[in-house]
């Protein structure tokens, strides 16, 4: 088992990096299919998105749900543990909005 020296180190290990917080922020809005996440995150490669989703699922933050039917598909959701991140994700979003406004940065 990996050894941590503080709780923040563990948290950053689980949700840190360029894409995990972005994935979690999108899933905070509700379930998304893989293709929806790709469209919302045009800068991420398919390989990286798949890897990050697998890691988030392995860490118990994201659940992958498969649907059979005429058009089979997969959806990703936050787990109960992932839902606990909702206030932190919202705070990061609001902080980013304020910084963007101060710097005249637009999104899109």
C-alpha positions as CSV (number, residue, x, y, z in Angstrom):
1,X,0.0,0.0,0.0
2,X,1.3,3.5,-0.9
3,X,2.3,5.6,2.0
4,X,1.1,9.2,2.4
5,X,2.3,11.9,4.6
6,X,-0.8,14.0,4.7
7,X,-4.5,13.8,3.7
8,X,-4.0,16.4,0.9
9,X,-1.4,14.1,-0.7
10,X,-3.9,11.3,-0.8
11,X,-6.6,13.5,-2.2
12,X,-4.3,14.9,-5.0
13,X,-3.2,11.4,-5.8
14,X,-6.9,10.3,-6.3
15,X,-8.2,13.3,-8.2
16,X,-5.1,15.2,-9.3
17,X,-3.8,15.7,-12.8
18,X,-5.0,17.6,-15.8
19,X,-8.1,15.5,-16.6
20,X,-9.5,13.8,-13.5
21,X,-11.0,17.0,-12.0
22,X,-12.5,18.0,-15.3
23,X,-14.1,14.5,-15.7
24,X,-15.5,14.7,-12.2
25,X,-16.8,18.2,-12.8
26,X,-18.7,17.0,-15.9
27,X,-20.1,14.0,-14.0
28,X,-21.2,16.3,-11.2
29,X,-23.8,17.6,-13.7
30,X,-25.1,14.1,-14.1
31,X,-24.5,10.9,-16.0
32,X,-22.6,11.1,-19.3
33,X,-21.8,8.7,-22.1
34,X,-18.2,8.3,-23.2
35,X,-18.9,10.3,-26.4
36,X,-20.4,13.1,-24.5
37,X,-17.3,13.4,-22.3
38,X,-15.1,13.4,-25.4
39,X,-17.1,16.2,-26.9
40,X,-16.9,18.3,-23.7
41,X,-13.2,17.6,-23.4
42,X,-11.8,18.1,-27.0
43,X,-8.2,18.3,-25.7
44,X,-8.1,14.8,-24.2
45,X,-7.1,11.8,-26.3
46,X,-9.3,8.7,-26.3
47,X,-6.6,6.7,-24.6
48,X,-6.1,9.3,-21.8
49,X,-9.9,9.6,-21.2
50,X,-10.3,5.8,-21.0
51,X,-7.3,5.5,-18.7
52,X,-8.6,8.3,-16.4
53,X,-12.1,6.9,-16.3
54,X,-10.7,3.5,-15.4
55,X,-8.5,4.9,-12.6
56,X,-11.5,6.9,-11.2
57,X,-13.6,3.8,-11.2
58,X,-10.9,1.7,-9.6
59,X,-10.6,4.4,-6.8
60,X,-14.4,4.2,-6.3
61,X,-15.2,7.7,-7.5
62,X,-16.9,6.9,-10.8
63,X,-19.2,4.0,-11.7
64,X,-19.4,2.6,-15.3
65,X,-22.9,1.4,-16.2
66,X,-23.5,-0.7,-19.3
67,X,-26.9,-0.7,-21.0
68,X,-28.0,-3.4,-23.4
69,X,-30.7,-2.7,-26.0
70,X,-31.1,-1.9,-29.6
71,X,-28.2,0.6,-29.2
72,X,-26.0,-0.6,-26.4
73,X,-24.1,2.1,-24.6
74,X,-22.2,2.9,-21.4
75,X,-22.8,5.8,-19.0
76,X,-20.5,7.1,-16.3
77,X,-21.8,8.4,-12.9
78,X,-20.3,9.7,-9.7
79,X,-20.5,7.1,-6.9
80,X,-21.6,8.1,-3.4
81,X,-17.9,8.7,-2.6
82,X,-17.5,10.8,-5.8
83,X,-20.6,12.8,-4.8
84,X,-18.8,13.8,-1.6
85,X,-16.5,15.9,-3.9
86,X,-19.4,18.0,-5.2
87,X,-18.8,21.0,-2.9
88,X,-15.1,21.0,-3.6
89,X,-15.7,20.7,-7.4
90,X,-18.2,23.6,-7.2
91,X,-15.8,25.7,-5.3
92,X,-13.0,25.0,-7.9
93,X,-15.5,26.0,-10.7
94,X,-16.5,29.2,-9.0
95,X,-12.9,30.1,-8.2
96,X,-11.9,29.5,-11.9
97,X,-14.8,31.7,-13.1
98,X,-13.6,34.5,-10.9
99,X,-10.0,34.2,-12.1
100,X,-11.2,34.0,-15.7
101,X,-13.3,37.2,-15.3
102,X,-10.3,39.0,-13.7
103,X,-8.1,38.0,-16.7
104,X,-10.7,38.5,-19.4
105,X,-10.6,34.8,-20.3
106,X,-13.5,33.3,-22.2
107,X,-14.4,29.6,-22.6
108,X,-15.4,27.7,-25.6
